């Protein structure tokens, strides 16, 4: 029983790392893959979450935006 619990914890950690460590573009590709595989609701939720995070970023959300020099 202990081995099953350890395996589940390790699998959960691997899935989390595979999803969170890459950049936003890769996570959007993961969401598109989920939508194609048949997990449309999960893929749509992850895509919406990622797009919200992308749109909230940038200089408007930066705490030192006044110190940035335009390029």
N, CA, C and O atoms as a Tinker XYZ file with bonds, in Angstrom:
   284  protein
     1  N      0.822000   -1.193000    0.000000    73     2
     2  CA     0.000000    0.000000    0.000000    64     1     3
     3  C      0.869000    1.261000    0.000000    63     2     4     5
     4  O      0.550000    2.254000   -0.654000    81     3
     5  N      1.969000    1.196000    0.746000    73     3     6
     6  CA     2.859000    2.345000    0.819000    64     5     7
     7  C      3.480000    2.638000   -0.549000    63     6     8     9
     8  O      3.680000    3.800000   -0.904000    81     7
     9  N      3.779000    1.600000   -1.307000    73     7    10
    10  CA     4.360000    1.788000   -2.634000    64     9    11
    11  C      3.379000    2.485000   -3.573000    63    10    12    13
    12  O      3.787000    3.312000   -4.388000    81    11
    13  N      2.120000    2.168000   -3.469000    73    11    14
    14  CA     1.095000    2.786000   -4.309000    64    13    15
    15  C      1.000000    4.279000   -4.007000    63    14    16    17
    16  O      0.890000    5.095000   -4.922000    81    15
    17  N      1.043000    4.628000   -2.747000    73    15    18
    18  CA     0.973000    6.038000   -2.354000    64    17    19
    19  C      2.190000    6.795000   -2.868000    63    18    20    21
    20  O      2.058000    7.910000   -3.373000    81    19
    21  N      3.363000    6.205000   -2.747000    73    19    22
    22  CA     4.587000    6.847000   -3.231000    64    21    23
    23  C      4.528000    7.014000   -4.746000    63    22    24    25
    24  O      4.911000    8.064000   -5.261000    81    23
    25  N      4.064000    6.018000   -5.453000    73    23    26
    26  CA     3.946000    6.095000   -6.915000    64    25    27
    27  C      2.986000    7.214000   -7.310000    63    26    28    29
    28  O      3.268000    7.966000   -8.243000    81    27
    29  N      1.863000    7.332000   -6.617000    73    27    30
    30  CA     0.904000    8.400000   -6.922000    64    29    31
    31  C      1.497000    9.782000   -6.672000    63    30    32    33
    32  O      1.273000   10.705000   -7.455000    81    31
    33  N      2.248000    9.927000   -5.592000    73    31    34
    34  CA     2.880000   11.212000   -5.288000    64    33    35
    35  C      3.916000   11.566000   -6.352000    63    34    36    37
    36  O      3.984000   12.709000   -6.803000    81    35
    37  N      4.721000   10.581000   -6.751000    73    35    38
    38  CA     5.740000   10.819000   -7.776000    64    37    39
    39  C      5.086000   11.169000   -9.111000    63    38    40    41
    40  O      5.544000   12.085000   -9.794000    81    39
    41  N      4.038000   10.469000   -9.490000    73    39    42
    42  CA     3.334000   10.775000  -10.740000    64    41    43
    43  C      2.730000   12.172000  -10.712000    63    42    44    45
    44  O      2.783000   12.894000  -11.707000    81    43
    45  N      2.161000   12.553000   -9.585000    73    43    46
    46  CA     1.598000   13.900000   -9.470000    64    45    47
    47  C      2.689000   14.960000   -9.600000    63    46    48    49
    48  O      2.473000   15.994000  -10.233000    81    47
    49  N      3.849000   14.716000   -9.013000    73    47    50
    50  CA     4.959000   15.660000   -9.119000    64    49    51
    51  C      5.471000   15.764000  -10.547000    63    50    52    53
    52  O      5.808000   16.855000  -11.005000    81    51
    53  N      5.531000   14.656000  -11.246000    73    51    54
    54  CA     5.989000   14.663000  -12.645000    64    53    55
    55  C      5.010000   15.426000  -13.530000    63    54    56    57
    56  O      5.427000   16.233000  -14.360000    81    55
    57  N      3.734000   15.184000  -13.364000    73    55    58
    58  CA     2.731000   15.892000  -14.168000    64    57    59
    59  C      2.792000   17.385000  -13.892000    63    58    60    61
    60  O      2.710000   18.189000  -14.820000    81    59
    61  N      2.934000   17.763000  -12.637000    73    59    62
    62  CA     3.034000   19.182000  -12.277000    64    61    63
    63  C      4.284000   19.813000  -12.903000    63    62    64    65
    64  O      4.212000   20.911000  -13.455000    81    63
    65  N      5.409000   19.133000  -12.820000    73    63    66
    66  CA     6.657000   19.679000  -13.371000    64    65    67
    67  C      6.598000   19.794000  -14.889000    63    66    68    69
    68  O      7.069000   20.781000  -15.454000    81    67
    69  N      6.029000   18.806000  -15.546000    73    67    70
    70  CA     5.934000   18.843000  -17.007000    64    69    71
    71  C      5.036000   19.991000  -17.451000    63    70    72    73
    72  O      5.263000   20.572000  -18.512000    81    71
    73  N      4.034000   20.324000  -16.670000    73    71    74
    74  CA     3.134000   21.411000  -17.059000    64    73    75
    75  C      3.677000   22.787000  -16.668000    63    74    76    77
    76  O      3.585000   23.723000  -17.462000    81    75
    77  N      4.234000   22.929000  -15.476000    73    75    78
    78  CA     4.594000   24.258000  -14.974000    64    77    79
    79  C      5.976000   24.753000  -15.395000    63    78    80    81
    80  O      6.175000   25.963000  -15.503000    81    79
    81  N      6.920000   23.875000  -15.631000    73    79    82
    82  CA     8.272000   24.331000  -15.920000    64    81    83
    83  C      8.444000   24.963000  -17.303000    63    82    84    85
    84  O      9.175000   25.948000  -17.410000    81    83
    85  N      7.820000   24.460000  -18.355000    73    83    86
    86  CA     7.983000   25.110000  -19.667000    64    85    87
    87  C      7.307000   26.485000  -19.705000    63    86    88    89
    88  O      6.592000   26.870000  -18.780000    81    87
    89  N      7.549000   27.202000  -20.779000    73    87    90
    90  CA     6.970000   28.530000  -20.940000    64    89    91
    91  C      5.494000   28.495000  -21.294000    63    90    92    93
    92  O      4.889000   27.432000  -21.432000    81    91
    93  N      4.937000   29.677000  -21.436000    73    91    94
    94  CA     3.501000   29.817000  -21.697000    64    93    95
    95  C      3.108000   29.229000  -23.048000    63    94    96    97
    96  O      2.034000   28.640000  -23.174000    81    95
    97  N      3.954000   29.380000  -24.050000    73    95    98
    98  CA     3.628000   28.847000  -25.382000    64    97    99
    99  C      3.486000   27.330000  -25.335000    63    98   100   101
   100  O      2.589000   26.766000  -25.962000    81    99
   101  N      4.363000   26.677000  -24.598000    73    99   102
   102  CA     4.282000   25.221000  -24.479000    64   101   103
   103  C      3.039000   24.808000  -23.709000    63   102   104   105
   104  O      2.395000   23.816000  -24.050000    81   103
   105  N      2.700000   25.563000  -22.675000    73   103   106
   106  CA     1.479000   25.234000  -21.919000    64   105   107
   107  C      0.240000   25.418000  -22.785000    63   106   108   109
   108  O     -0.724000   24.666000  -22.647000    81   107
   109  N      0.250000   26.406000  -23.674000    73   107   110
   110  CA    -0.883000   26.571000  -24.600000    64   109   111
   111  C     -0.959000   25.396000  -25.563000    63   110   112   113
   112  O     -2.053000   24.966000  -25.928000    81   111
   113  N      0.195000   24.869000  -25.980000    73   111   114
   114  CA     0.190000   23.677000  -26.836000    64   113   115
   115  C     -0.341000   22.467000  -26.083000    63   114   116   117
   116  O     -1.055000   21.647000  -26.659000    81   115
   117  N      0.000000   22.342000  -24.792000    73   115   118
   118  CA    -0.550000   21.257000  -23.973000    64   117   119
   119  C     -2.070000   21.364000  -23.904000    63   118   120   121
   120  O     -2.768000   20.356000  -24.011000    81   119
   121  N     -2.582000   22.569000  -23.727000    73   119   122
   122  CA    -4.032000   22.766000  -23.647000    64   121   123
   123  C     -4.687000   22.393000  -24.974000    63   122   124   125
   124  O     -5.751000   21.773000  -24.989000    81   123
   125  N     -4.060000   22.768000  -26.085000    73   123   126
   126  CA    -4.610000   22.405000  -27.398000    64   125   127
   127  C     -4.599000   20.892000  -27.580000    63   126   128   129
   128  O     -5.534000   20.330000  -28.151000    81   127
   129  N     -3.562000   20.238000  -27.107000    73   127   130
   130  CA    -3.495000   18.777000  -27.190000    64   129   131
   131  C     -4.603000   18.140000  -26.364000    63   130   132   133
   132  O     -5.235000   17.183000  -26.811000    81   131
   133  N     -4.844000   18.656000  -25.171000    73   131   134
   134  CA    -5.918000   18.115000  -24.343000    64   133   135
   135  C     -7.270000   18.273000  -25.024000    63   134   136   137
   136  O     -8.120000   17.386000  -24.943000    81   135
   137  N     -7.467000   19.399000  -25.692000    73   135   138
   138  CA    -8.738000   19.620000  -26.388000    64   137   139
   139  C     -8.892000   18.659000  -27.560000    63   138   140   141
   140  O    -10.004000   18.213000  -27.846000    81   139
   141  N     -7.793000   18.330000  -28.247000    73   139   142
   142  CA    -7.868000   17.393000  -29.368000    64   141   143
   143  C     -8.070000   15.956000  -28.909000    63   142   144   145
   144  O     -8.732000   15.170000  -29.587000    81   143
   145  N     -7.496000   15.608000  -27.748000    73   143   146
   146  CA    -7.565000   14.235000  -27.254000    64   145   147
   147  C     -8.960000   13.886000  -26.761000    63   146   148   149
   148  O     -9.329000   12.712000  -26.736000    81   147
   149  N     -9.724000   14.866000  -26.377000    73   147   150
   150  CA   -11.075000   14.589000  -25.900000    64   149   151
   151  C    -11.362000   15.202000  -24.537000    63   150   152   153
   152  O    -12.483000   15.109000  -24.038000    81   151
   153  N    -10.381000   15.814000  -23.946000    73   151   154
   154  CA   -10.584000   16.476000  -22.657000    64   153   155
   155  C    -10.800000   17.963000  -22.904000    63   154   156   157
   156  O    -10.032000   18.803000  -22.437000    81   155
   157  N    -11.865000   18.272000  -23.649000    73   155   158
   158  CA   -12.123000   19.642000  -24.092000    64   157   159
   159  C    -12.302000   20.620000  -22.934000    63   158   160   161
   160  O    -11.771000   21.729000  -22.975000    81   159
   161  N    -13.035000   20.226000  -21.917000    73   159   162
   162  CA   -13.306000   21.138000  -20.800000    64   161   163
   163  C    -12.016000   21.491000  -20.062000    63   162   164   165
   164  O    -11.777000   22.655000  -19.743000    81   163
   165  N    -11.194000   20.490000  -19.795000    73   163   166
   166  CA    -9.937000   20.733000  -19.097000    64   165   167
   167  C     -9.003000   21.577000  -19.957000    63   166   168   169
   168  O     -8.374000   22.512000  -19.463000    81   167
   169  N     -8.912000   21.247000  -21.245000    73   167   170
   170  CA    -8.066000   22.020000  -22.148000    64   169   171
   171  C     -8.520000   23.464000  -22.263000    63   170   172   173
   172  O     -7.693000   24.374000  -22.294000    81   171
   173  N     -9.821000   23.681000  -22.326000    73   171   174
   174  CA   -10.351000   25.044000  -22.435000    64   173   175
   175  C    -10.080000   25.842000  -21.156000    63   174   176   177
   176  O     -9.739000   27.023000  -21.216000    81   175
   177  N    -10.234000   25.192000  -20.008000    73   175   178
   178  CA    -9.958000   25.887000  -18.737000    64   177   179
   179  C     -8.495000   26.265000  -18.613000    63   178   180   181
   180  O     -8.172000   27.378000  -18.199000    81   179
   181  N     -7.603000   25.338000  -18.972000    73   179   182
   182  CA    -6.175000   25.629000  -18.885000    64   181   183
   183  C     -5.768000   26.711000  -19.883000    63   182   184   185
   184  O     -4.929000   27.560000  -19.579000    81   183
   185  N     -6.362000   26.678000  -21.069000    73   183   186
   186  CA    -6.054000   27.694000  -22.066000    64   185   187
   187  C     -6.525000   29.072000  -21.606000    63   186   188   189
   188  O     -5.799000   30.056000  -21.746000    81   187
   189  N     -7.721000   29.141000  -21.065000    73   187   190
   190  CA    -8.246000   30.418000  -20.571000    64   189   191
   191  C     -7.383000   30.955000  -19.430000    63   190   192   193
   192  O     -7.112000   32.154000  -19.363000    81   191
   193  N     -6.957000   30.073000  -18.545000    73   191   194
   194  CA    -6.099000   30.492000  -17.422000    64   193   195
   195  C     -4.777000   31.029000  -17.940000    63   194   196   197
   196  O     -4.284000   32.046000  -17.453000    81   195
   197  N     -4.208000   30.362000  -18.910000    73   195   198
   198  CA    -2.921000   30.786000  -19.455000    64   197   199
   199  C     -3.048000   32.115000  -20.196000    63   198   200   201
   200  O     -2.177000   32.977000  -20.079000    81   199
   201  N     -4.122000   32.284000  -20.952000    73   199   202
   202  CA    -4.326000   33.538000  -21.682000    64   201   203
   203  C     -4.565000   34.705000  -20.722000    63   202   204   205
   204  O     -4.118000   35.822000  -20.981000    81   203
   205  N     -5.267000   34.451000  -19.616000    73   203   206
   206  CA    -5.449000   35.506000  -18.605000    64   205   207
   207  C     -4.116000   35.906000  -18.002000    63   206   208   209
   208  O     -3.862000   37.089000  -17.780000    81   207
   209  N     -3.263000   34.925000  -17.736000    73   207   210
   210  CA    -1.955000   35.218000  -17.147000    64   209   211
   211  C     -1.092000   36.009000  -18.124000    63   210   212   213
   212  O     -0.362000   36.913000  -17.717000    81   211
   213  N     -1.170000   35.677000  -19.394000    73   211   214
   214  CA    -0.387000   36.392000  -20.401000    64   213   215
   215  C     -0.884000   37.826000  -20.530000    63   214   216   217
   216  O     -0.076000   38.752000  -20.601000    81   215
   217  N     -2.185000   38.020000  -20.563000    73   215   218
   218  CA    -2.729000   39.369000  -20.748000    64   217   219
   219  C     -2.504000   40.249000  -19.520000    63   218   220   221
   220  O     -2.460000   41.473000  -19.646000    81   219
   221  N     -2.363000   39.660000  -18.353000    73   219   222
   222  CA    -2.130000   40.436000  -17.133000    64   221   223
   223  C     -0.675000   40.862000  -16.993000    63   222   224   225
   224  O     -0.361000   41.755000  -16.205000    81   223
   225  N      0.196000   40.242000  -17.737000    73   223   226
   226  CA     1.622000   40.557000  -17.644000    64   225   227
   227  C      1.983000   41.801000  -18.421000    63   226   228   229
   228  O      1.114000   42.562000  -18.845000    81   227
   229  N      3.264000   41.996000  -18.601000    73   227   230
   230  CA     3.741000   43.148000  -19.345000    64   229   231
   231  C      4.063000   44.317000  -18.442000    63   230   232   233
   232  O      4.002000   44.201000  -17.218000    81   231
   233  N      4.401000   45.424000  -19.033000    73   231   234
   234  CA     4.826000   46.596000  -18.253000    64   233   235
   235  C      3.703000   47.185000  -17.404000    63   234   236   237
   236  O      3.974000   47.826000  -16.388000    81   235
   237  N      2.467000   46.983000  -17.795000    73   235   238
   238  CA     1.370000   47.541000  -17.012000    64   237   239
   239  C      1.282000   46.878000  -15.638000    63   238   240   241
   240  O      0.824000   47.496000  -14.677000    81   239
   241  N      1.721000   45.619000  -15.545000    73   239   242
   242  CA     1.640000   44.905000  -14.286000    64   241   243
   243  C      2.958000   44.934000  -13.514000    63   242   244   245
   244  O      3.052000   44.369000  -12.424000    81   243
   245  N      3.962000   45.582000  -14.068000    73   243   246
   246  CA     5.287000   45.580000  -13.458000    64   245   247
   247  C      5.364000   46.626000  -12.344000    63   246   248   249
   248  O      4.825000   47.724000  -12.479000    81   247
   249  N      6.027000   46.285000  -11.261000    73   247   250
   250  CA     6.126000   47.217000  -10.137000    64   249   251
   251  C      7.147000   48.321000  -10.383000    63   250   252   253
   252  O      7.098000   49.354000   -9.715000    81   251
   253  N      8.063000   48.132000  -11.316000    73   251   254
   254  CA     9.089000   49.148000  -11.606000    64   253   255
   255  C      8.921000   49.705000  -13.017000    63   254   256   257
   256  O      9.908000   50.049000  -13.667000    81   255
   257  N      7.694000   49.795000  -13.489000    73   255   258
   258  CA     7.447000   50.219000  -14.869000    64   257   259
   259  C      7.916000   51.653000  -15.130000    63   258   260   261
   260  O      8.238000   51.994000  -16.268000    81   259
   261  N      7.960000   52.498000  -14.091000    73   259   262
   262  CA     8.397000   53.883000  -14.282000    64   261   263
   263  C      9.890000   53.970000  -14.567000    63   262   264   265
   264  O     10.351000   54.946000  -15.159000    81   263
   265  N     10.644000   52.968000  -14.157000    73   263   266
   266  CA    12.098000   52.981000  -14.332000    64   265   267
   267  C     12.533000   52.339000  -15.658000    63   266   268   269
   268  O     13.710000   52.411000  -16.014000    81   267
   269  N     11.612000   51.721000  -16.385000    73   267   270
   270  CA    11.973000   51.096000  -17.648000    64   269   271
   271  C     12.232000   52.144000  -18.719000    63   270   272   273
   272  O     11.529000   53.149000  -18.822000    81   271
   273  N     13.247000   51.883000  -19.499000    73   271   274
   274  CA    13.587000   52.776000  -20.600000    64   273   275
   275  C     13.015000   52.156000  -21.878000    63   274   276   277
   276  O     13.349000   51.017000  -22.203000    81   275
   277  N     12.168000   52.873000  -22.604000    73   275   278
   278  CA    11.630000   52.311000  -23.845000    64   277   279
   279  C     12.736000   52.032000  -24.844000    63   278   280   281
   280  O     13.707000   52.782000  -24.940000    81   279
   281  N     12.581000   50.956000  -25.581000    73   279   282
   282  CA    13.604000   50.588000  -26.577000    64   281   283
   283  C     13.194000   51.042000  -27.953000    63   282   284
   284  O     13.925000   50.824000  -28.919000    81   283
